[in-house]
């Protein structure tokens, strides 16, 4: 995830200097050792056109006062007025640096920095200047926690028109150790329309396992039209590429570090893990033996967005559960009559499921996008890149800045 960043303006004007000390309401500052003294302020005020213009009209303005040729802003604080030194434009960056970036200022946030400054100094549009300065501080951008939502609004994946039109495939590891049968990973495939899940416990997360599992699903059901996977080597290795291209399937690679680009598979993993963990033995080494029962329950249960079970949408009929009472008599329709009826029922189920999925997707987008920033980046913008694998709490959260030199897909 990127965050725009730029350096504060007039950065060359800033120098590493000792901290300021304030002498009560008189705003007497003893900083002559570093070139930031009241004498320096007086000198710079004389060259500031806006300040000099204010001095000319001072007799009619009770909000300003001149002491020793230095102009002060008079501001009410409770029952009294305090004098705030009017900082000339050429010294604003230096004051901001001392109260934000100097090691005794410790890069505090907008509220703390503003509180310190408004009781000492004044200049026009002061609050706006402080906010812009801190927001453009590169070190703050790199290290601060983002309490706001991450930028970027949701893009809704179009609902497939038919089952197996779009599927997602992924590897998942329930436990660090292998089971007693030697299995360590689960490879899953999820149909985006019916939500039906195919899964298999495997020993390795290799391209060979991925290819064999993929072909197994194709042989038992049908080949999908489009396949979404992450960019793991097991899915982009030559073997997997040959299988996918030989079946004339469009292979879509999910964005790295962005689970929502393969959200259907990730959502199943989030449901699957708690269900599996509740059934495991104390040694937690038999999850592979419980995998298919959990998948069976998931596929035969009503799915929230579609309002039907995955089995219903995939096969066009209710599933007869293992614990359901069995009918003593079975009546069989003629094959051609059954086919036509099943086709009509399946179409009704799919049409309703598509409407329900679209409705739920729109609601999810409204919730996700609410109060979420959606910046537009351009070529030559400076951006910070979020650090994903941090090794220390003191490590920067973002790195950079980097300059955007190319844009693959227009954002608008």
SEPA-73435 format. One record per residue (C-alpha): residue in three letters; x, y, z. Coordinates in steps of 0.02 Angstrom, whole numbers, plus 50000, padded with zeros to 5 digits. Layout:
N
ALAXYZ/...
This chain:
412
UNK500005000050000/UNK500675017149954/UNK500545033650047/UNK501005050149966/UNK502445059450045/UNK503475074850012/UNK504795084550105/UNK504335100550197/UNK504555116150093/UNK506145126450109/UNK507025111650189/UNK508715120050159/UNK508225133850281/UNK508155121550425/UNK509655117550534/UNK509945106250683/UNK509785118050830/UNK509555117351020/UNK507795118051089/UNK506865134151125/UNK506535140751300/UNK505085152351336/UNK505165165851471/UNK503355167551529/UNK502145178851434/UNK503475191151378/UNK504035178251249/UNK505855182651283/UNK506875169151196/UNK508725166651231/UNK509385157951076/UNK510785169451021/UNK512015155051020/UNK511145147350869/UNK510615162750773/UNK508805161950833/UNK508665176650952/UNK507435190850978/UNK508705201650888/UNK508585189850739/UNK506685190350746/UNK506735209350751/UNK507905209650601/UNK506785197850500/UNK505195207250549/UNK505925223150476/UNK506095214250308/UNK504365206350312/UNK503165216950207/UNK501585210250290/UNK502235214150465/UNK502795231550415/UNK501085235050338/UNK500275229850502/UNK501415241650600/UNK500805256450497/UNK498995253450549/UNK499365248250727/UNK498545263350809/UNK496825257250756/UNK497115239150804/UNK497075233950986/UNK497585215950950/UNK499425219950920/UNK500785228351021/UNK502565234150987/UNK503915231751118/UNK505725236151076/UNK505255237050891/UNK504595219150894/UNK502755216650856/UNK501715204750961/UNK499975197650939/UNK498865199851092/UNK497785184451122/UNK496535181551264/UNK496955166851377/UNK495655165951514/UNK495495182851600/UNK497115190051531/UNK497975193151367/UNK499655185651323/UNK500925191851198/UNK501365180351053/UNK502895184250948/UNK502435186850766/UNK503595175250672/UNK504185182250504/UNK503875171250352/UNK505725167450330/UNK505825160150506/UNK504245149550510/UNK505115133650449/UNK506455135550581/UNK505155137250719/UNK504205122250654/UNK505795111950645/UNK506245116050825/UNK504515111250888/UNK504285095650784/UNK505875088050710/UNK507205092550837/UNK507655078050953/UNK506885087251101/UNK505255089051003/UNK505225070350959/UNK504075071850809/UNK502505073950913/UNK500825074550824/UNK499785089250765/UNK498875092550929/UNK500405092251042/UNK501465102450923/UNK500085115250897/UNK499795117151084/UNK501625121651111/UNK501695134050969/UNK500065143650994/UNK500605149051168/UNK502225156651104/UNK502045162450925/UNK500875169350796/UNK500845170550607/UNK499395171050483/UNK498615154150440/UNK499625146550581/UNK498565130850607/UNK498545126650423/UNK500435128750411/UNK500745117350561/UNK499585103850495/UNK500365104150321/UNK502125103750393/UNK501795088550502/UNK500815079350368/UNK502285081750249/UNK503575075650377/UNK504395060450297/UNK504945052350460/UNK503205053850535/UNK502475046250377/UNK503685031650391/UNK503485027750575/UNK501745033150630/UNK500345020550648/UNK498905023450527/UNK497335024050633/UNK496285028650483/UNK495725015550358/UNK496995010650227/UNK496705020150064/UNK495885012349914/UNK494045008549888/UNK493334991449847/UNK493184985349669/UNK491774972649651/UNK492244956949554/UNK490894953849422/UNK489794938949466/UNK490094924149349/UNK488634919449237/UNK488854900749264/UNK489584888849391/UNK491444885449364/UNK491534901749268/UNK492764908649396/UNK493654898849532/UNK495004902949658/UNK496374890949712/UNK497534892249862/UNK498644882749981/UNK498354883550168/UNK499324876150314/UNK498244872350469/UNK499704867650581/UNK501594869550582/UNK501854850750603/UNK501254837050486/UNK499854825050533/UNK500144806850574/UNK499784803450390/UNK501154815550338/UNK500014829350272/UNK500444847450308/UNK499444857750183/UNK497684859550116/UNK497434864449936/UNK495724871749900/UNK494724877349749/UNK493164888049773/UNK491854891749641/UNK491414910349645/UNK489594907949596/UNK488994892449690/UNK490314894449829/UNK490624875649817/UNK492314870649888/UNK493464856749832/UNK494894852549951/UNK496264839749976/UNK497564836750112/UNK499314835650038/UNK501094833250098/UNK501904847750005/UNK501364864149927/UNK502224860349763/UNK501754863949583/UNK501564845149557/UNK500234843949694/UNK499344859349626/UNK499294852349449/UNK498674835249505/UNK497304842949614/UNK496764854749475/UNK496614840549349/UNK495704829749475/UNK494344843049495/UNK494234845149306/UNK494044826349278/UNK492674824449410/UNK491704840449371/UNK492274852049232/UNK493684863849189/UNK493404881749248/UNK493424896349128/UNK494494907549238/UNK495664903349382/UNK496244915549517/UNK497814911349618/UNK499144920649714/UNK500884922849641/UNK501664908349735/UNK502934897949638/UNK501784882849647/UNK500494892149542/UNK501624900749417/UNK502884886549394/UNK503054879149221/UNK502074863449263/UNK500574873249326/UNK500664884949176/UNK500634870249055/UNK499094862749138/UNK498164879249140/UNK498574884148961/UNK498264866748891/UNK496494867548963/UNK496234884848883/UNK495944893149052/UNK496244911449090/UNK497454912549237/UNK497234928149346/UNK498614932149472/UNK498054940549633/UNK498934956249693/UNK500344952349816/UNK499934956050000/UNK498134959849953/UNK497024945250008/UNK495434953649945/UNK495984950449765/UNK495654931849800/UNK494344935449933/UNK493224920449903/UNK494604908049944/UNK495224918350091/UNK493454919450160/UNK493264900550156/UNK494924898250245/UNK494294909650384/UNK492724898850403/UNK493614882350381/UNK494964884850513/UNK493834886950668/UNK492714872450615/UNK494204860950593/UNK495034866250755/UNK493484861650857/UNK493534843650795/UNK495384839850810/UNK496104828450943/UNK497204835251082/UNK498784831550984/UNK498064841450837/UNK498764828450716/UNK497164821850637/UNK496474837150547/UNK496714828850377/UNK495504814950425/UNK494194828050471/UNK494444838550315/UNK493144830550202/UNK491744830250335/UNK492024848950364/UNK491994852250176/UNK490404841850161/UNK489524851950296/UNK490074868350216/UNK489484863350042/UNK487774857550104/UNK487424872650216/UNK486564888550159/UNK487804901850108/UNK487464919550167/UNK487674929450005/UNK486804916849889/UNK485414911150011/UNK485654893449944/UNK486864879449984/UNK488344877649865/UNK487734860049825/UNK486024866549770/UNK486744879049647/UNK488044867149577/UNK486884852249550/UNK485164860349542/UNK484364850349683/UNK484334848349872/UNK485654837249946/UNK485084821750041/UNK486074822950202/UNK486834807550281/UNK485724809250435/UNK484104812450339/UNK482754798750345/UNK482754788650185/UNK481194786650077/UNK480554768850059/UNK479964771749881/UNK480834780849742/UNK479924786849586/UNK480954789849430/UNK480474801749292/UNK480874798649111/UNK482674804349076/UNK482174818048955/UNK480834824849073/UNK482014824949221/UNK483364833949121/UNK482204847849065/UNK481524850249241/UNK483254850049319/UNK483864862749191/UNK482434874749232/UNK482674872949420/UNK484544875549405/UNK484314891349302/UNK483124898449432/UNK484364894549571/UNK485814902449477/UNK484834918249432/UNK484294920749612/UNK486044917149676/UNK486794930049558/UNK485564943249615/UNK485904939349798/UNK487794939749772/UNK487714956549683/UNK486624963749820/UNK487794957649957/UNK489314963849861/UNK488554981249847/UNK488174981650033/UNK489944975750072/UNK490654989449961/UNK489635002850049/UNK490264996850219/UNK492064995250159/UNK492135012150069/UNK491335022150210/UNK492575035550271/UNK493975027350171/UNK495195038550076/UNK495395035349890/UNK496935044849830/UNK497375046149647/UNK499225043649607/UNK500095051049456/UNK501755048649368/UNK503175057449465/UNK502205057349630/UNK503255052949782/UNK502545038449881/UNK502965027950032/UNK502815009050024/UNK502104999550173/UNK503344987450253/UNK502474970650263/UNK503704959450356/UNK504274970050502/UNK505584962350618/UNK505504975350757/UNK504214986950836/UNK505465001150811/UNK505624997650626/UNK504865010150507/UNK503105005950449/UNK503405013250276/UNK504955014850169/UNK505435027250035/UNK504985039349968/UNK504965032149793/UNK504475040949634/UNK503105033649524/UNK503865031049350/UNK502495020549269/UNK500665016249292/UNK500044999349230/UNK498185002149250/UNK497325019249256/UNK496435022049421/UNK495035031749342/
